[in-house]
C-alpha cells in the first residue's frame, strides 16, 4: 500500500506538472496569436493610409485629419474602414472589455510632417506636434498606425517619400503656333542662346487659322538671334501629355502653388505654379536666375510689361483655344527661360530690350510627381509607451 501510494503521488505530481506546462504553453500561444492579430490590423491600416497618400499628397490646401479611426468620415483621406473591418471579425478584435474607460479603436492612423528635427528619427513627442501636411515641402511624411486586439496594442511607423521626375519637354526657346516682333528697331528681341551652350529653336507650327506671316520679325535687323526660327508643322500641338500634366499639377498641389479657377496667384514665384484660369489676373516678376521655376496657365492669357522679369518656363495650355495673342511682352519685361504655347495661339514681343532670353537650365526644374514610396530603413515597430 505504501509503495502504491507513493507511485500514485508521483504520477499525480507529474500529471499536474505536465498540465501546468501545457496550460502555460497554450496561454503563451494565445498571447502570441493576439499580438499577431494586433500587428496584422496595424499593418493593414498602415498600408491603407499609405495608399491614400499616393492618391493625394498632404498639402496646406488639403491637410490630413489629426487621426483616422474606423468611425472616421469616408470623405476623409483615411484607410477604407469597410475593408479593414472585413479582416477584423474574430473575437481577438473585441476591445470592449479593455480597462481604459471607453473601448480602444481597433485601429488608428495619423500622418505628420517630418519637421522639427524629426527628419531621420521618429520621436513621438516631436512628430505628434508637426502639421498634418508637408509643411516644409521636402516630399517626406511620417505615417503611424496602431492596432488593438484584446487590449494589446502594437504601433508601427514608416516614412513615405514623394518621388519626382523631370518632365520631357521640347527644348525650344519659343514654341507656339505663331510669333511676332512688334519692334522695328535693330535689336535682339528673342535671344535664342542666352547663356546656354547652344542656341535653341524658335518654332512656329503655322497651322490655320494663323496670321500671315506666321513668323513676323526682321531677320536683317537681328531681332531673333541667333536666327533659329523655323516652321515646324509636325511640332506637337500640346507640349505635354495628359499624364505629365497631371504629374505637374500634383507637384503644384503638394507645394501649395496650385490655384483653382476663380483664384489668382499672389505671385508667379514658385518651383511649379499651376493656374487653372488666369482670366482677370495680372502677371509680374517671378523666381530668380539661381532658382528658376515653371508656370503653367491652363486657360487665359499672360501679359508682362514694365520691368517684370520671370525666370523659368512659361507654359500656356490655351484651353480657350485662342488663335490670338496668348503671351504679350512689352516694355523691358523679359522671360528668361522659354515660352511654350499650346493650340493656335501666339507670342507677341517687342520692346527696347530682349523680351525672351533662352536658358536651357529651366527644363531641368520642370518636374512632376512620380509616385509615393516607403523611405528605406524607416519601417519599424515602436516600443510600448510611444
C-alpha positions, 0 to 999 in steps of 0.5 A: 500500500505504501509503495502504491501510494507513493507511485500514485503521488508521483504520477499525480505530481507529474500529471499536474506538472505536465498540465501546468506546462501545457496550460502555460504553453497554450496561454503563451500561444494565445498571447502570441496569436493576439499580438499577431492579430494586433500587428496584422490590423496595424499593418493593414491600416498602415498600408491603407493610409499609405495608399491614400497618400499616393492618391493625394499628397498632404498639402496646406490646401488639403491637410490630413485629419489629426487621426483616422479611426474606423468611425472616421468620415469616408470623405476623409483621406483615411484607410477604407474602414469597410475593408479593414473591418472585413479582416477584423471579425474574430473575437481577438478584435473585441476591445470592449472589455479593455480597462481604459474607460471607453473601448480602444479603436481597433485601429488608428492612423495619423500622418505628420510632417517630418519637421522639427528635427524629426527628419531621420528619427521618429520621436513621438513627442516631436512628430505628434506636434508637426502639421498634418501636411508637408509643411516644409515641402521636402516630399517626406511624411511620417505615417503611424498606425496602431492596432488593438486586439484584446487590449494589446496594442502594437504601433508601427511607423514608416516614412513615405517619400514623394518621388519626382521626375523631370518632365520631357519637354521640347527644348525650344526657346519659343514654341507656339503656333505663331510669333511676332516682333512688334519692334522695328528697331535693330535689336535682339528681341528673342535671344535664342542662346542666352547663356546656354551652350547652344542656341535653341529653336524658335518654332512656329507650327503655322497651322490655320487659322494663323496670321500671315506671316506666321513668323513676323520679325526682321531677320536683317535687323537681328531681332531673333538671334541667333536666327533659329526660327523655323516652321515646324508643322509636325511640332506637337500641338500640346507640349505635354501629355495628359499624364505629365500634366497631371504629374505637374499639377500634383507637384503644384498641389503638394507645394501649395502653388496650385490655384483653382479657377476663380483664384489668382496667384499672389505671385508667379514665384514658385518651383511649379505654379499651376493656374487653372484660369488666369482670366482677370489676373495680372502677371509680374516678376517671378523666381530668380536666375539661381532658382528658376521655376515653371508656370503653367496657365491652363486657360487665359492669357499672360501679359508682362510689361514694365520691368517684370522679369520671370525666370523659368518656363512659361507654359500656356495650355490655351484651353480657350483655344485662342488663335490670338495673342496668348503671351504679350511682352512689352516694355523691358519685361523679359522671360528668361527661360522659354515660352511654350504655347499650346493650340493656335495661339501666339507670342507677341514681343517687342520692346527696347530690350530682349523680351525672351532670353533662352536658358536651357537650365529651366527644363531641368526644374520642370518636374512632376510627381512620380509616385509615393514610396516607403523611405528605406530603413524607416519601417519599424515597430515602436516600443510600448509607451510611444 
